[in-house]
Amino acid sequence: MPDRFEQVVLPHLDAAYNLARWLVRSPADADDVVQEACLRALRFFDGFRGGDSRAWLLRIVRNTCYSWMRRNHPSALTDAFDETVHGGETAGGVEAELISRDESARVRKALEMLPVTFREVLVLREMEGFSYKEISEVTGVPMGTVMSSLSRARQKLRDQLETGTRKEV
């Protein structure tokens, strides 16, 4: 069983960490959450019946993140989106690479500002490349809800980026 577990889980550890990092907002806490999720996955590995191992593992990671946030930062689960908060900086006259890096930082800061449920669907879709069906499996919500949440998350991200841009001018 240990060999099979490693074959199923190890290829997806980067995705697990990426999701945990965006949900809990801390590299150290993400490490802890992924470790706890892997222990849970090992404990319940007998229940894995094949299929999409990445979605299976990330669902465990997601649930572990939410459990961790309920214990350590309950307000993170109820924070409302605040359009007055913004981040990002203009790059001025620097080279194209610096502009690209600055834009990337702006998007990351704007993504950090979103409520956890919006960050979650954006990370799974845009960073991890999950299909709507896979996101539905990971989050346990209907595919229609995934699509509407993703649409709202994208709009909130756009709004956040525009708010930051308007305040910089």
C-alpha positions in Angstrom: 0.0 0.0 0.0 2.8 2.6 0.7 4.0 2.3 -2.9 0.5 2.8 -4.3 -0.1 5.7 -1.9 3.1 7.4 -3.1 2.1 6.9 -6.7 -1.3 8.5 -6.2 -0.3 11.3 -3.9 3.2 12.5 -4.6 2.7 13.7 -8.1 0.1 16.2 -6.7 2.0 17.7 -3.8 2.8 20.9 -5.6 -0.9 21.4 -6.4 -1.8 20.6 -2.8 0.7 23.1 -1.5 -0.5 25.8 -4.0 -4.1 25.4 -3.0 -3.3 25.4 0.7 -1.0 28.4 0.3 -3.7 30.5 -1.3 -6.4 29.4 1.1 -4.5 29.9 4.4 -2.3 32.7 3.1 0.9 31.5 4.8 3.7 29.3 3.5 4.4 27.8 6.9 0.8 27.1 7.6 0.3 25.7 4.1 3.1 23.3 4.8 1.4 22.2 8.0 -2.0 21.9 6.3 -0.6 19.8 3.5 1.2 17.5 5.9 -2.0 17.0 7.9 -3.9 16.4 4.7 -1.4 13.8 3.6 -1.8 12.0 6.9 -5.6 12.1 6.5 -5.2 10.8 2.9 -3.0 8.0 4.1 -5.5 7.1 6.9 -8.4 7.0 4.5 -6.5 5.6 1.5 -8.5 2.4 1.6 -11.5 4.5 0.6 -9.9 5.7 -2.6 -11.5 3.7 -5.4 -9.4 5.1 -8.3 -10.4 7.9 -10.5 -8.9 11.4 -10.4 -6.3 11.2 -7.7 -5.5 14.9 -7.9 -9.1 15.9 -7.3 -9.3 13.4 -4.5 -6.2 14.7 -2.8 -7.1 18.4 -3.3 -10.6 17.8 -1.8 -8.8 16.5 1.3 -6.5 19.5 1.3 -9.4 21.9 0.9 -11.3 20.3 3.8 -8.1 20.4 5.9 -7.6 24.1 5.1 -11.2 24.9 6.1 -10.8 22.9 9.3 -7.5 24.7 10.0 -9.1 28.1 9.3 -12.1 27.4 11.6 -9.6 26.6 14.4 -7.1 29.3 13.9 -8.7 32.1 11.9 -12.5 31.9 12.0 -12.9 35.4 10.7 -11.1 34.5 7.5 -14.1 32.5 6.5 -16.5 35.4 7.0 -14.5 38.3 5.8 -16.5 40.3 3.3 -14.9 41.6 0.1 -13.7 45.1 0.8 -13.4 47.2 -2.4 -11.7 50.0 -0.6 -8.6 47.9 0.1 -6.1 47.8 -2.7 -2.6 46.8 -3.6 -0.3 47.1 -6.5 2.1 49.7 -7.7 2.8 51.3 -11.1 6.0 50.4 -12.8 6.7 53.8 -14.3 9.3 53.7 -17.0 11.0 50.4 -16.2 11.7 47.5 -18.7 9.0 45.2 -19.9 10.2 42.4 -17.6 9.8 44.6 -14.6 6.3 45.7 -15.7 5.3 42.1 -16.2 6.6 41.3 -12.7 4.8 44.2 -11.2 1.5 43.2 -12.9 1.9 39.7 -11.6 2.5 41.1 -8.1 -0.6 43.3 -8.5 -2.7 40.3 -9.5 -1.4 38.2 -6.6 -2.2 41.0 -4.2 -5.7 41.5 -5.6 -6.2 37.7 -5.4 -5.1 37.7 -1.8 -7.7 40.4 -1.0 -10.6 38.1 -2.2 -12.7 36.1 0.2 -11.4 32.5 0.5 -14.3 31.0 -1.5 -13.4 33.2 -4.5 -9.7 32.5 -4.1 -10.3 28.8 -4.0 -12.2 28.6 -7.3 -9.7 30.9 -9.1 -6.7 29.0 -7.9 -8.2 25.6 -8.9 -9.3 26.8 -12.3 -6.7 29.3 -13.4 -3.6 28.1 -11.6 -4.2 24.4 -11.4 -6.1 24.0 -14.6 -9.0 22.1 -13.1 -12.2 21.6 -15.2 -15.5 22.7 -13.8 -16.3 19.1 -13.0 -13.0 18.6 -11.1 -13.6 21.8 -9.1 -17.1 20.5 -8.3 -15.6 17.2 -7.1 -13.0 19.0 -4.9 -15.4 21.6 -3.4 -18.4 19.3 -3.2 -20.7 21.9 -4.8 -22.8 21.5 -8.0 -21.1 22.4 -11.3 -23.5 25.2 -11.9 -22.5 26.8 -8.6 -18.9 26.4 -9.5 -19.5 28.2 -12.8 -21.4 31.1 -11.1 -18.8 31.3 -8.3 -16.0 31.4 -10.8 -17.7 34.2 -12.8 -18.3 36.2 -9.6 -14.7 35.6 -8.5 -13.3 36.8 -11.8 -15.5 39.9 -11.6 -14.4 40.6 -8.0 -10.8 40.2 -9.1 -11.3 42.6 -12.0 -13.0 45.1 -9.6 -10.2 44.8 -7.2 -7.6 45.4 -9.9 -9.6 48.5 -11.2 -10.0 49.9 -7.7 -6.3 49.6 -7.1 -5.5 51.2 -10.5 -8.0 54.1 -10.0 -6.5 54.9 -6.6 -3.0 55.0 -7.9 -3.8 57.6 -10.5 
